[in-house]
């Protein structure tokens, strides 16, 4: 540009004029005192000053306080010391229009010497639109973070060629990992997956190149730093492929469903087990009993059905209250469960009745049930006739 300014060619001067007049950014030339000597049409459009209004005035008129009052001292210090604080660097400032409104600008100042005199050229860009876009993006990001925080959703993406997986900090935090413990290698993340789930994930990774378009989802367990397993609903989709159609990048989300899984397990437990003793209820026992009988038929074994009726149970409730009675039932259930061997089934049949179906082990309960039950520092002993099937002692029966 200085070569064009020094040139005496009219063509060169016309070229310079055309460049300045067609630029979308503001171009302002000031002297050593800060007085505006020249400006392009974009300056009029952005700041609202006509050339006749601005040329000859101090450039500080385009600045809000406190920069307006300090500008001349900045310029004087540079001329005196040569210390560069702004020259040649793009900096963000606030500009002021003719009507007094403020707006964000990006400013770059360069120095030139023309006719033995110093001149400073400022190129100013209105960055209001960019700032609005940045604010909108920041707001959207904050809203997304709030939504993700509330939903326990974590973002990740996988580089298939490098076999590296990158996660935002929230996923490692969710499973209790410190930043220094996290490694980007895919094998590190695979090591955190439950062994029962890992084989399926490896299969999905091997087949992802042949998978149909659209997201894939799985429920997996990740090991936390405390050793507990966190259930995650993983959703993934290929976002970039090479020319052969093989995946280059996969992006996805992890939704923490641990609480939901625990609630489902609790609901299933309540639906299939007695709330007081924890023994299977009638519906579950029938299903499990069919499995025991089927196994006995298959292996040509015998199985036993043992009904346990707690005689003189009502006096315990009457004398010591239902809390004591509940404690007796829980202890009986514990002993009965402790006698169950592989393939055995125990259930609570009624208020004071239990059933035990097994191939072996019934004799052990007959021995255990003779031990007294401590309740409130008292020891209650079951009568010998407690284990009956109606009025007939339990007998072994051949599975048919």
NORUR-V241782 format. One record per residue. N is the residue number from 1. RES is the residue in three letters. NEAR is the number of other ideal C-beta (glycine too) atoms within 10 Angstrom. Layout:
n=<N/N>
res=<RES/RES>
near=<NEAR/NEAR>
//
This chain:
n=<1/2/3/4/5/6/7/8/9/10/11/12/13/14/15/16/17/18/19/20/21/22/23/24/25/26/27/28/29/30/31/32/33/34/35/36/37/38/39/40/41/42/43/44/45/46/47/48/49/50/51/52/53/54/55/56/57/58/59/60/61/62/63/64/65/66/67/68/69/70/71/72/73/74/75/76/77/78/79/80/81/82/83/84/85/86/87/88/89/90/91/92/93/94/95/96/97/98/99/100/101/102/103/104/105/106/107/108/109/110/111/112/113/114/115/116/117/118/119/120/121/122/123/124/125/126/127/128/129/130/131/132/133/134/135/136/137/138/139/140/141/142/143/144/145/146/147/148/149/150/151/152/153/154/155/156/157/158/159/160/161/162/163/164/165/166/167/168/169/170/171/172/173/174/175/176/177/178/179/180/181/182/183/184/185/186/187/188/189/190/191/192/193/194/195/196/197/198/199/200/201/202/203/204/205/206/207/208/209/210/211/212/213/214/215/216/217/218/219/220/221/222/223/224/225/226/227/228/229/230/231/232/233/234/235/236/237/238/239/240/241/242/243/244/245/246/247/248/249/250/251/252/253/254/255/256/257/258/259/260/261/262/263/264/265/266/267/268/269/270/271/272/273/274/275/276/277/278/279/280/281/282/283/284/285/286/287/288/289/290/291/292/293/294/295/296/297/298/299/300/301/302/303/304/305/306/307/308/309/310/311/312/313/314/315/316/317/318/319/320/321/322/323/324/325/326/327/328/329/330/331/332/333/334/335/336/337/338/339/340/341/342/343/344/345/346/347/348/349/350/351/352/353/354/355/356/357/358/359/360/361/362/363/364/365/366/367/368/369/370/371/372/373/374/375/376/377/378/379/380/381/382/383/384/385/386/387/388/389/390/391/392/393/394/395/396/397/398/399/400>
res=<UNK/UNK/UNK/UNK/UNK/UNK/UNK/UNK/UNK/UNK/UNK/UNK/UNK/UNK/UNK/UNK/UNK/UNK/UNK/UNK/UNK/UNK/UNK/UNK/UNK/UNK/UNK/UNK/UNK/UNK/UNK/UNK/UNK/UNK/UNK/UNK/UNK/UNK/UNK/UNK/UNK/UNK/UNK/UNK/UNK/UNK/UNK/UNK/UNK/UNK/UNK/UNK/UNK/UNK/UNK/UNK/UNK/UNK/UNK/UNK/UNK/UNK/UNK/UNK/UNK/UNK/UNK/UNK/UNK/UNK/UNK/UNK/UNK/UNK/UNK/UNK/UNK/UNK/UNK/UNK/UNK/UNK/UNK/UNK/UNK/UNK/UNK/UNK/UNK/UNK/UNK/UNK/UNK/UNK/UNK/UNK/UNK/UNK/UNK/UNK/UNK/UNK/UNK/UNK/UNK/UNK/UNK/UNK/UNK/UNK/UNK/UNK/UNK/UNK/UNK/UNK/UNK/UNK/UNK/UNK/UNK/UNK/UNK/UNK/UNK/UNK/UNK/UNK/UNK/UNK/UNK/UNK/UNK/UNK/UNK/UNK/UNK/UNK/UNK/UNK/UNK/UNK/UNK/UNK/UNK/UNK/UNK/UNK/UNK/UNK/UNK/UNK/UNK/UNK/UNK/UNK/UNK/UNK/UNK/UNK/UNK/UNK/UNK/UNK/UNK/UNK/UNK/UNK/UNK/UNK/UNK/UNK/UNK/UNK/UNK/UNK/UNK/UNK/UNK/UNK/UNK/UNK/UNK/UNK/UNK/UNK/UNK/UNK/UNK/UNK/UNK/UNK/UNK/UNK/UNK/UNK/UNK/UNK/UNK/UNK/UNK/UNK/UNK/UNK/UNK/UNK/UNK/UNK/UNK/UNK/UNK/UNK/UNK/UNK/UNK/UNK/UNK/UNK/UNK/UNK/UNK/UNK/UNK/UNK/UNK/UNK/UNK/UNK/UNK/UNK/UNK/UNK/UNK/UNK/UNK/UNK/UNK/UNK/UNK/UNK/UNK/UNK/UNK/UNK/UNK/UNK/UNK/UNK/UNK/UNK/UNK/UNK/UNK/UNK/UNK/UNK/UNK/UNK/UNK/UNK/UNK/UNK/UNK/UNK/UNK/UNK/UNK/UNK/UNK/UNK/UNK/UNK/UNK/UNK/UNK/UNK/UNK/UNK/UNK/UNK/UNK/UNK/UNK/UNK/UNK/UNK/UNK/UNK/UNK/UNK/UNK/UNK/UNK/UNK/UNK/UNK/UNK/UNK/UNK/UNK/UNK/UNK/UNK/UNK/UNK/UNK/UNK/UNK/UNK/UNK/UNK/UNK/UNK/UNK/UNK/UNK/UNK/UNK/UNK/UNK/UNK/UNK/UNK/UNK/UNK/UNK/UNK/UNK/UNK/UNK/UNK/UNK/UNK/UNK/UNK/UNK/UNK/UNK/UNK/UNK/UNK/UNK/UNK/UNK/UNK/UNK/UNK/UNK/UNK/UNK/UNK/UNK/UNK/UNK/UNK/UNK/UNK/UNK/UNK/UNK/UNK/UNK/UNK/UNK/UNK/UNK/UNK/UNK/UNK/UNK/UNK/UNK/UNK/UNK/UNK/UNK/UNK/UNK/UNK/UNK/UNK/UNK/UNK/UNK/UNK/UNK/UNK/UNK/UNK/UNK/UNK/UNK/UNK/UNK/UNK/UNK/UNK/UNK/UNK/UNK>
near=<11/12/7/14/15/12/13/6/9/8/9/14/13/10/13/14/12/10/13/19/11/10/15/10/17/23/18/23/20/22/14/13/11/17/13/22/14/15/22/21/14/21/24/17/12/20/24/15/19/12/14/8/14/21/15/10/13/17/23/19/16/26/19/15/9/8/15/15/10/12/18/14/9/15/20/13/12/18/11/8/8/7/9/11/10/16/12/9/10/11/11/11/15/11/22/20/14/14/7/8/10/11/15/17/24/16/17/16/20/13/12/14/11/12/7/5/9/12/18/20/17/21/17/21/19/20/17/13/9/12/14/11/11/12/10/10/10/10/10/10/10/10/10/12/12/10/10/16/10/8/11/17/17/22/15/17/16/23/15/19/10/13/13/16/21/13/19/13/11/16/21/17/14/18/20/14/18/9/8/6/10/17/13/13/12/16/10/13/19/14/11/18/20/14/8/9/18/15/10/13/16/12/10/14/17/9/10/17/14/8/14/5/6/7/12/16/12/13/13/19/19/22/16/15/12/8/7/12/17/21/19/25/17/20/15/22/17/22/13/12/13/11/5/6/9/13/19/14/15/19/16/19/19/23/17/20/16/17/10/12/17/11/11/12/10/10/10/11/12/11/10/15/17/18/9/12/21/13/24/21/17/15/11/17/21/12/12/18/19/11/11/20/17/11/15/20/13/9/10/8/14/11/22/17/18/23/16/25/16/22/14/13/19/12/11/22/16/10/11/16/13/10/10/17/22/15/18/20/22/15/18/24/20/14/18/25/15/12/21/18/11/9/18/20/23/23/24/25/16/10/11/20/13/23/21/23/21/23/20/17/18/21/11/16/23/16/10/15/21/13/12/11/21/12/18/10/5/12/9/20/12/21/11/10/11/18/22/14/14/8/6/8/11/17/9/11/11/10/16/6>
//
